[in-house]
Amino acid sequence: MSNRKFNLENTVLPQISFRLLSISASKYENDWESFPHSHYFTEIFFVKSGTGHMQIENESIPLEANNLVLIGAQVLHTEFSNPSDPLDYYVLGVEGLKINTDRPVEYSVVDASSSFPEVRQCFESILWEMHNRSDGYAEVCQHYLAILVLLICRKDHVSYELVDTQNSSRECHKVKRYIETNYHDKITLDSLAENCNLTKYYLSHKFTELYRKSPIAYLTEIRIAAAKDLLKTTSYSIEEIASATGFSSSSYFSQTFQKFCRMSPQQYRKSHTA
């Protein structure tokens, strides 16, 4: 007869109080429009296969199979796939989790090759539970998330802390996401305030406090970024680009573009066209 027994050491177990918000499974199929965005929660990416890169603030991070990328709340990011080797990945949204890092920007990249089966199983089990929604699925998902975070933290350069999400302004983030998604529409400070049921004065103050720029300044920044992309990748006229990015007229678009980029839209297109 063979018998093995292990006792749990008499140690204080950590309290797990971060919360799973969502999971998504994505695969590049030549239909992405990559624009920088952020969330009020932490995201955990796991690359199943493919290659590409992640733009995190001003840094470009290469992506390949078995990479885990943890991106903190309010960190601007977007992902790009290699068309010939498309990215296939999972993303978890997690509230109340802060990644500890020595970097000025809150993110961490982990090679999960050594624990690939366990890590992938956590993501796939969460996806299965969320899809089927059997009794107790939410609690099961939460436990899988806790296991995943602990597996990640076995790497000596990754640790986390819990944060009080009550102090984060979800209203302002809702406005920020609305701007990023609907920048091409007619948007005013009044309409943004109405959208989140805040006064425009309070919204402007809180948004500026969080993001160091006003809602309208951020809207203009997003519109200019979209216009740059169209100038580089399409043959649309200046009038068409102005309309597509939400500017009231081509003259106002050109004036604003000149102010932001210190060159006209035509000069920018010429400098980025072979």
C-alpha positions in Angstrom: 0.0 0.0 0.0 1.2 3.5 -0.9 0.0 6.6 0.9 1.1 10.2 0.7 -0.2 13.0 2.9 0.6 16.7 2.8 -0.6 19.2 5.4 -1.3 22.9 4.7 1.2 25.0 6.6 -0.2 27.2 9.3 0.1 30.4 7.5 -2.3 33.3 6.9 -3.8 33.0 3.5 -4.2 36.1 1.4 -7.6 37.6 1.0 -8.8 37.5 -2.6 -11.2 40.3 -3.2 -10.6 41.3 -6.8 -13.5 40.5 -9.1 -13.9 39.1 -12.6 -15.9 41.4 -14.9 -15.6 39.8 -18.3 -13.8 37.4 -20.6 -13.5 37.6 -24.4 -11.9 35.4 -27.0 -10.6 37.2 -30.1 -8.9 36.2 -33.4 -7.7 38.6 -36.0 -9.5 38.3 -39.3 -8.5 41.5 -41.2 -11.4 43.3 -39.6 -9.7 45.2 -36.7 -9.5 49.0 -36.3 -6.9 49.5 -33.7 -7.3 52.7 -31.7 -5.7 53.4 -28.3 -8.2 53.0 -25.4 -8.2 52.3 -21.7 -10.4 50.9 -19.0 -11.2 51.6 -15.3 -10.2 48.0 -14.6 -7.1 45.8 -15.2 -6.9 43.6 -18.3 -5.1 40.2 -18.5 -4.3 39.1 -22.1 -3.2 35.6 -22.9 -1.9 34.9 -26.5 -2.9 31.4 -27.6 -1.2 31.7 -31.0 0.0 34.1 -33.6 2.3 37.1 -33.4 1.9 40.9 -33.3 2.5 43.7 -30.9 0.8 45.7 -28.2 1.1 49.5 -28.1 1.1 50.5 -24.4 1.3 54.3 -24.0 4.5 55.1 -26.0 6.0 51.6 -25.9 5.6 48.8 -28.5 5.6 45.3 -27.0 6.1 42.2 -29.3 3.5 39.5 -28.8 3.8 35.7 -29.4 2.2 32.5 -28.2 2.1 32.0 -24.4 2.6 35.6 -23.6 0.6 37.0 -20.7 0.2 40.8 -20.7 -1.3 42.5 -17.7 -2.4 46.1 -18.2 -3.4 48.4 -15.4 -6.5 50.6 -15.1 -6.4 53.9 -17.1 -3.4 52.7 -19.2 -3.8 53.6 -22.9 -3.2 50.6 -25.1 -4.2 48.8 -28.3 -3.1 45.5 -30.0 -1.9 44.9 -33.6 -1.8 41.5 -35.3 0.6 40.1 -37.9 -1.7 39.5 -40.9 0.3 36.4 -42.0 0.3 35.0 -38.4 -2.9 36.2 -36.9 -3.2 36.7 -33.1 -5.6 34.5 -31.3 -6.1 35.4 -27.6 -8.2 35.7 -24.5 -8.8 38.9 -22.4 -10.0 39.1 -18.9 -11.4 42.2 -17.3 -10.6 42.3 -13.5 -11.8 44.9 -11.0 -9.8 45.8 -7.9 -6.5 44.4 -9.0 -3.4 46.6 -9.3 -0.2 45.3 -10.9 3.0 46.2 -9.0 5.8 47.2 -11.4 8.9 49.4 -11.5 7.9 50.8 -14.8 6.3 54.3 -14.9 3.4 52.7 -16.8 1.4 50.0 -15.0 1.9 46.8 -17.1 3.8 43.6 -17.0 4.6 40.9 -19.7 5.0 37.3 -18.6 6.2 34.3 -20.6 3.8 31.6 -19.5 5.5 28.8 -21.5 6.6 26.9 -18.4 3.0 26.9 -17.0 1.1 26.9 -20.3 -1.3 24.1 -19.7 -2.5 25.4 -16.3 -2.7 29.0 -17.5 -4.6 28.2 -20.7 -6.9 25.9 -18.7 -7.9 28.7 -16.4 -8.9 30.9 -19.3 -10.8 28.2 -21.1 -12.6 27.1 -18.0 -13.7 30.6 -17.3 -14.9 31.0 -20.9 -16.8 27.7 -20.7 -18.5 28.6 -17.4 -19.4 32.1 -18.6 -20.9 30.6 -21.8 -22.9 27.8 -20.1 -23.9 29.7 -17.0 -24.6 26.6 -14.9 -25.5 27.0 -11.2 -22.7 28.6 -9.3 -20.8 29.6 -12.5 -19.9 33.1 -11.2 -18.2 31.7 -8.1 -16.4 29.1 -10.1 -15.1 31.7 -12.5 -13.9 33.8 -9.5 -12.0 30.9 -8.2 -10.4 30.2 -11.5 -9.3 33.8 -11.7 -7.7 33.6 -8.2 -5.8 30.5 -9.4 -4.7 32.3 -12.5 -3.4 35.4 -10.6 -1.5 33.2 -8.2 0.1 31.2 -11.1 1.2 34.5 -12.7 2.6 35.7 -9.4 4.8 32.7 -9.1 7.0 34.6 -11.5 9.5 36.5 -9.3 8.9 39.9 -11.0 5.1 39.9 -10.8 3.1 40.9 -7.7 -0.2 42.6 -7.1 -2.2 44.6 -4.6 -5.9 45.2 -4.0 -7.4 48.6 -4.7 -10.6 50.2 -3.6 -12.5 50.6 -6.8 -15.0 52.9 -5.1 -12.5 55.7 -5.6 -12.3 55.3 -9.3 -14.6 57.5 -11.3 -16.7 55.1 -13.4 -18.7 58.0 -14.7 -15.6 59.7 -16.2 -14.4 56.4 -17.7 -17.8 55.8 -19.3 -17.4 59.3 -20.9 -13.9 58.5 -22.0 -15.0 55.2 -23.7 -18.0 57.0 -25.2 -15.6 59.5 -26.8 -13.3 56.8 -28.1 -16.2 54.9 -29.7 -18.3 57.9 -31.0 -15.8 60.6 -31.8 -17.2 60.9 -35.3 -20.6 62.0 -34.0 -21.6 65.5 -32.9 -20.4 65.6 -29.3 -20.6 68.5 -26.8 -19.8 68.9 -23.1 -23.6 69.1 -22.5 -24.3 65.9 -24.4 -21.5 64.1 -22.5 -22.8 65.3 -19.2 -26.3 64.2 -20.1 -25.0 60.8 -21.1 -23.6 60.1 -17.6 -26.1 62.1 -15.6 -23.5 64.5 -14.2 -23.4 68.3 -14.4 -21.1 69.5 -17.1 -19.0 71.5 -14.5 -18.5 68.4 -12.3 -17.8 66.2 -15.3 -15.2 68.6 -16.6 -13.5 69.0 -13.2 -13.4 65.2 -12.5 -12.3 64.2 -16.0 -9.5 66.7 -16.0 -8.4 65.6 -12.5 -8.3 61.9 -13.7 -6.8 62.3 -17.2 -5.1 65.7 -17.0 -7.1 67.1 -19.9 -10.7 68.2 -20.4 -13.3 66.0 -22.1 -13.3 68.2 -25.2 -9.5 68.3 -25.4 -9.5 64.5 -25.2 -12.2 64.3 -27.9 -10.1 66.5 -30.2 -7.0 64.4 -29.5 -8.9 61.2 -30.5 -10.3 62.9 -33.7 -6.8 64.0 -34.7 -5.4 60.5 -34.2 -8.2 59.0 -36.4 -7.6 61.7 -39.0 -3.8 60.9 -39.1 -4.7 57.3 -39.7 -7.0 58.2 -42.6 -4.5 60.5 -44.1 -1.8 57.8 -44.1 -4.0 54.9 -45.2 -6.7 56.3 -47.6 -7.0 58.7 -50.5 -10.1 60.4 -48.9 -10.3 64.2 -49.5 -9.7 66.6 -46.6 -13.4 67.3 -46.6 -14.2 63.6 -46.3 -11.8 63.1 -43.5 -13.1 66.1 -41.6 -16.6 64.7 -41.9 -15.6 61.1 -41.0 -13.8 62.3 -37.8 -16.5 64.5 -36.5 -15.2 68.0 -37.4 -17.8 70.6 -38.3 -16.0 71.8 -41.4 -12.8 71.1 -43.4 -11.5 74.6 -42.5 -11.9 73.9 -38.8 -10.3 70.5 -39.2 -7.3 72.0 -41.0 -6.9 74.7 -38.4 -7.1 72.2 -35.5 -4.7 69.8 -37.3 -2.2 72.5 -37.8 -2.4 73.5 -34.2 -1.8 69.9 -33.0 0.7 68.7 -35.5 2.4 71.9 -36.6 1.7 71.1 -40.2 -1.3 71.0 -42.5 -3.2 67.8 -43.2 -1.8 67.9 -46.8 1.8 68.2 -45.5 1.2 65.3 -43.1 -0.2 63.1 -45.8 2.7 63.9 -48.1 5.3 63.2 -45.4 3.8 59.8 -44.8 3.2 58.7 -48.4 5.9 56.9 -50.2 
